[in-house]
Amino acid sequence: MTLTVAVNPSLAGPASRFVLEHEQVSLSDAVEQLAGLRFSIVLSARWESSGTLSGDDRLELRDELRQLRSRYSDKIDEIAMNYGVQAAMAAKEGVEREVIVPKTMMPPRNAESIGTHDI
């Protein structure tokens, strides 16, 4: 039994086209958010394992990594609920394949500067 049917946009009416376009934009936004979470996870994991941080900073990063991984998983679930499991798996695989963090992005030498911003 087929639960979803691919819709040919040329056969859809004006309102249907708007809904399809809105859904595509919405999915793109969700995938972009997923990519941002993936980037943060990879970067934070690299910093946590770098050996240049104090014990307290390392514990803080581990907690942040746990939260980021939870949000990443929740975002994949959200995509699956809104756009289907196939779209969620394609988004996850695409993000994991495409998101890279340059090797030059390492933690600052001064651990006190982590998380602070010059305004």
TIMARVO-598421 format. One record per residue (C-alpha): residue number from 1; x, y, z; residue in three letters; chain. Coordinates in Angstrom, 1 decimal. Example, Ala and Ser with C-alpha at 12.3 -4.5 7.8 and 13.67 -1.06 7.14 Angstrom:
// residues 2
+-----+--------+--------+--------+--------+--------+
! num !   east !  north !     up ! residu ! chaine !
+-----+--------+--------+--------+--------+--------+
!   1 !   12.3 !   -4.5 !    7.8 !    ALA !      A !
!   2 !   13.7 !   -1.1 !    7.1 !    SER !      A !
+-----+--------+--------+--------+--------+--------+
***
This chain:
// residues 119
+-----+--------+--------+--------+--------+--------+
! num !   east !  north !     up ! residu ! chaine !
+-----+--------+--------+--------+--------+--------+
!   1 !    0.0 !    0.0 !    0.0 !    MET !      A !
!   2 !    1.4 !    3.4 !   -1.0 !    THR !      A !
!   3 !    1.0 !    6.0 !    1.7 !    LEU !      A !
!   4 !    2.4 !    8.9 !   -0.4 !    THR !      A !
!   5 !    2.2 !    9.6 !   -4.1 !    VAL !      A !
!   6 !    4.7 !   11.8 !   -6.0 !    ALA !      A !
!   7 !    2.8 !   14.8 !   -7.3 !    VAL !      A !
!   8 !    3.6 !   16.1 !  -10.8 !    ASN !      A !
!   9 !    3.7 !   20.0 !  -10.3 !    PRO !      A !
!  10 !    2.4 !   20.5 !  -13.8 !    SER !      A !
!  11 !   -0.8 !   18.7 !  -12.9 !    LEU !      A !
!  12 !   -1.4 !   20.6 !   -9.7 !    ALA !      A !
!  13 !   -3.5 !   23.7 !   -9.4 !    GLY !      A !
!  14 !   -2.2 !   27.2 !   -8.3 !    PRO !      A !
!  15 !   -2.8 !   26.5 !   -4.6 !    ALA !      A !
!  16 !   -1.2 !   23.1 !   -4.8 !    SER !      A !
!  17 !    1.9 !   24.6 !   -6.5 !    ARG !      A !
!  18 !    2.2 !   27.1 !   -3.7 !    PHE !      A !
!  19 !    1.9 !   24.3 !   -1.0 !    VAL !      A !
!  20 !    4.6 !   22.3 !   -2.8 !    LEU !      A !
!  21 !    7.0 !   25.2 !   -3.2 !    GLU !      A !
!  22 !    6.4 !   26.2 !    0.5 !    HIS !      A !
!  23 !    7.1 !   22.6 !    1.5 !    GLU !      A !
!  24 !   10.4 !   22.5 !   -0.5 !    GLN !      A !
!  25 !   11.5 !   25.8 !    1.1 !    VAL !      A !
!  26 !   10.6 !   24.6 !    4.5 !    SER !      A !
!  27 !   12.5 !   21.3 !    4.0 !    LEU !      A !
!  28 !   15.5 !   23.3 !    2.8 !    SER !      A !
!  29 !   15.4 !   25.4 !    6.0 !    ASP !      A !
!  30 !   15.3 !   22.3 !    8.2 !    ALA !      A !
!  31 !   18.2 !   20.7 !    6.3 !    VAL !      A !
!  32 !   20.2 !   23.9 !    6.8 !    GLU !      A !
!  33 !   19.5 !   23.8 !   10.5 !    GLN !      A !
!  34 !   20.6 !   20.1 !   10.6 !    LEU !      A !
!  35 !   23.8 !   21.1 !    8.8 !    ALA !      A !
!  36 !   24.5 !   23.8 !   11.4 !    GLY !      A !
!  37 !   24.0 !   21.3 !   14.2 !    LEU !      A !
!  38 !   26.4 !   18.9 !   12.5 !    ARG !      A !
!  39 !   29.0 !   21.5 !   12.0 !    PHE !      A !
!  40 !   28.8 !   22.5 !   15.7 !    SER !      A !
!  41 !   29.0 !   18.8 !   16.8 !    ILE !      A !
!  42 !   32.1 !   18.1 !   14.7 !    VAL !      A !
!  43 !   33.8 !   21.3 !   15.8 !    LEU !      A !
!  44 !   33.0 !   20.8 !   19.5 !    SER !      A !
!  45 !   34.1 !   17.2 !   19.4 !    ALA !      A !
!  46 !   37.4 !   18.3 !   17.8 !    ARG !      A !
!  47 !   37.9 !   20.9 !   20.5 !    TRP !      A !
!  48 !   36.9 !   18.5 !   23.3 !    GLU !      A !
!  49 !   39.5 !   15.9 !   22.1 !    SER !      A !
!  50 !   42.3 !   18.4 !   21.4 !    SER !      A !
!  51 !   43.9 !   18.2 !   24.8 !    GLY !      A !
!  52 !   44.4 !   21.9 !   25.1 !    THR !      A !
!  53 !   41.4 !   22.6 !   27.4 !    LEU !      A !
!  54 !   41.2 !   22.4 !   31.2 !    SER !      A !
!  55 !   39.2 !   19.7 !   32.9 !    GLY !      A !
!  56 !   36.3 !   22.1 !   33.6 !    ASP !      A !
!  57 !   36.2 !   23.3 !   30.0 !    ASP !      A !
!  58 !   36.3 !   19.7 !   28.7 !    ARG !      A !
!  59 !   33.4 !   18.8 !   31.0 !    LEU !      A !
!  60 !   31.4 !   21.8 !   29.7 !    GLU !      A !
!  61 !   32.1 !   20.9 !   26.1 !    LEU !      A !
!  62 !   31.0 !   17.3 !   26.8 !    ARG !      A !
!  63 !   27.7 !   18.5 !   28.2 !    ASP !      A !
!  64 !   27.3 !   20.8 !   25.2 !    GLU !      A !
!  65 !   28.1 !   17.9 !   22.8 !    LEU !      A !
!  66 !   25.4 !   15.8 !   24.5 !    ARG !      A !
!  67 !   22.9 !   18.6 !   24.0 !    GLN !      A !
!  68 !   23.9 !   19.2 !   20.4 !    LEU !      A !
!  69 !   23.6 !   15.5 !   19.5 !    ARG !      A !
!  70 !   20.2 !   15.3 !   21.1 !    SER !      A !
!  71 !   19.1 !   18.4 !   19.1 !    ARG !      A !
!  72 !   20.5 !   16.8 !   15.9 !    TYR !      A !
!  73 !   18.6 !   13.6 !   16.5 !    SER !      A !
!  74 !   15.4 !   15.6 !   17.3 !    ASP !      A !
!  75 !   15.8 !   17.6 !   14.1 !    LYS !      A !
!  76 !   16.1 !   14.4 !   12.1 !    ILE !      A !
!  77 !   12.9 !   13.1 !   13.8 !    ASP !      A !
!  78 !   11.2 !   16.4 !   13.0 !    GLU !      A !
!  79 !   12.1 !   16.2 !    9.3 !    ILE !      A !
!  80 !   10.8 !   12.6 !    9.3 !    ALA !      A !
!  81 !    7.5 !   13.6 !   10.8 !    MET !      A !
!  82 !    7.0 !   16.6 !    8.5 !    ASN !      A !
!  83 !    8.4 !   15.3 !    5.2 !    TYR !      A !
!  84 !    8.7 !   11.5 !    5.5 !    GLY !      A !
!  85 !   11.4 !    9.1 !    6.6 !    VAL !      A !
!  86 !   13.0 !    9.0 !    3.2 !    GLN !      A !
!  87 !   13.5 !   12.7 !    3.2 !    ALA !      A !
!  88 !   14.9 !   12.6 !    6.7 !    ALA !      A !
!  89 !   17.4 !    9.9 !    5.8 !    MET !      A !
!  90 !   18.4 !   11.7 !    2.6 !    ALA !      A !
!  91 !   18.9 !   14.9 !    4.6 !    ALA !      A !
!  92 !   21.0 !   13.1 !    7.3 !    LYS !      A !
!  93 !   23.2 !   11.4 !    4.7 !    GLU !      A !
!  94 !   23.7 !   14.5 !    2.7 !    GLY !      A !
!  95 !   24.6 !   16.6 !    5.7 !    VAL !      A !
!  96 !   27.0 !   14.0 !    7.0 !    GLU !      A !
!  97 !   28.6 !   13.8 !    3.6 !    ARG !      A !
!  98 !   28.8 !   17.5 !    2.8 !    GLU !      A !
!  99 !   29.5 !   19.3 !    6.1 !    VAL !      A !
! 100 !   33.2 !   19.6 !    6.8 !    ILE !      A !
! 101 !   35.1 !   21.6 !    9.3 !    VAL !      A !
! 102 !   38.5 !   22.9 !    8.2 !    PRO !      A !
! 103 !   41.4 !   21.3 !   10.1 !    LYS !      A !
! 104 !   42.7 !   24.8 !   11.0 !    THR !      A !
! 105 !   39.7 !   25.4 !   13.2 !    MET !      A !
! 106 !   41.0 !   24.6 !   16.6 !    MET !      A !
! 107 !   40.2 !   25.9 !   20.1 !    PRO !      A !
! 108 !   41.8 !   29.2 !   21.2 !    PRO !      A !
! 109 !   44.9 !   28.8 !   23.2 !    ARG !      A !
! 110 !   43.4 !   30.7 !   26.1 !    ASN !      A !
! 111 !   40.5 !   28.6 !   27.4 !    ALA !      A !
! 112 !   38.9 !   31.7 !   29.0 !    GLU !      A !
! 113 !   38.1 !   33.1 !   25.5 !    SER !      A !
! 114 !   35.9 !   30.1 !   24.7 !    ILE !      A !
! 115 !   32.3 !   31.3 !   24.5 !    GLY !      A !
! 116 !   33.1 !   35.0 !   24.8 !    THR !      A !
! 117 !   32.5 !   37.5 !   22.0 !    HIS !      A !
! 118 !   33.8 !   40.9 !   21.3 !    ASP !      A !
! 119 !   30.8 !   43.1 !   20.7 !    ILE !      A !
+-----+--------+--------+--------+--------+--------+
***
